[in-house]
Each structure stands twice: as C-alpha cells, then as structure tokens.
C-alpha cells in the first residue's frame, strides 16, 4: 500500500468514535508506516482525530521500540525537533505525544523524561539550569496534559525531576485549560505543598476540554482542583 493510501486509511480510522476498533486495525499495520501518518494527525484541528492520534502514537512507538529501540528514538527526536524554534514549525501535538509514548514505554521515559520537563523551565545561569520553556499557551496545554498523563504511570520518575514549583507557577495562568491541567498534574503527582493554591481554584467555573481514559469531556477548573485535592487528602488518610 502506498504512503498516501496508508495516510488516508489512518485518518479515516482516527475519525471514528470507537477507538477500540481503530486500535485493533492500527496494530495490524507496520509501525513505521503508521507513525508517518500520525505526525500529520496529531496537529489536526479536529479534536477526535488529534487525540486519537496521540493515543495511537504512544502505542505505535512503544511497538516500534520493542522491535528496534533506535527507530523509536528517531521518532522521539523528531517530536523534540518540532518544538525547536529552528524547526520552522510550532510543534502541535508533540508534548502530548511525547508523554503518551513515555507512559507506554518505560525505557523511553527514562531516557527522555528530562527533556519533557525541560519545557516547563526557563534557562538559568548555571549549566545544569537548562530549560526550554514553552511560551505558547496551546503548547502549554499539551505539555501539562502530558505531565498529568505521565504522572498516572511514571509518578516516581516525574518526582525525581522536582517539577512541583514549575507546576505551581501555572496555576495563576489566564488560560483556563492551563490552570486546570496544572491542577490535575499536581494532584496526580501527589504534591502535598499544592493544597493551599489548589483550594483557591475550587470556585473557578471556567471550562476546558479534557481527554481522559480515551474520551473527551468538558470539565471546570474547579472540578479538576477538587479532584486533585481529593487525591491529596486520600493520600494523607492512608495508614
């Protein structure tokens, strides 16, 4: 099948509401061929296509890593490059895809998690203070969604990155999605010192779209803050 036909088929599959059937068919296709099509899909404006593509990117690159780790690294590096100013693009979908890949493959997470968290940090004067802060709110949303997603599976690795202060800095953001996703990430990371700032967001009624458990929903910033606080309270109550 030509690359054009593969891309057309992949796009049609991603547009389906039933992701389980899409994943079943994607898994039957060569990982390398699928990945090429997914790079276009993660940047699409249609929510369902974009988010299904992020899920498929994670699964497909994890498959690729099982076959050939270096080929998987090439995909990671391409995603990282898309977030570089010199790439000439914006990098839509890259932070989410990087996080999804790392969620599904521990080896790649251990190699590249520091790069993902660097997008939350400004450059410092010291050599070790290397940051690649993303200023675009759209990219910040993707990054914070990714941190929350990754915290559900790789919490210990993320905690080693010492990102709580970075996440707290997003809570006063003007963008509702940035505030809400930062709150969600703090709860999943079990950041105990986040309780007071999270409490200040409980009454925030601003709404955002959230992709969770492979489904899209609308939720308020306040509800995400409450969920984060519930996680922290549950942790404190454990014997």
C-alpha angles and dihedrals in degrees: 000000000000120000090248092055091046091052092049091050093047092049091050091050093049091053092061118104092221105075094180092067091044092053092048091056095041090055090058092058126082108270094227093054093047094048092057090057094044092060088068094042098054089061096049120120094225106097098214094050094045097049095041087052091054091053092046091047090056094048095042097048090047087054090048091051090054089057101036122359094196093057089053090051089054089058091048091050091049090053091048091049091053088063092053117100089227091062091076092227137086102239099235110189094008100110092048092047094048090052093046091051091049091048090057099040121044095193093057090044092056091049100045110022090099089058092052093050091046088073088070094055137077120224114267134202094254123079091240092052095081113153136172099194114193110223099182110096091216091057091044089057091053092046094049092046087052094050090052092047092048093047089063092063108016102035095140092053091049093048088056087060091063095222102150093103090048091053093047089056090065096056096085092049119136091229113085094210091053091051094046097045092047089053091049091050093050091053094048091046089052093231102180095192090059095076099097096046091044090052089056089061099050092095093047105120097182111127132224138175116253129192107207133154087005092299134103121230141162116242137164127248088238093056092051089050090051091049090050091050090048089055091050093046091049089053092052092050095055113109 
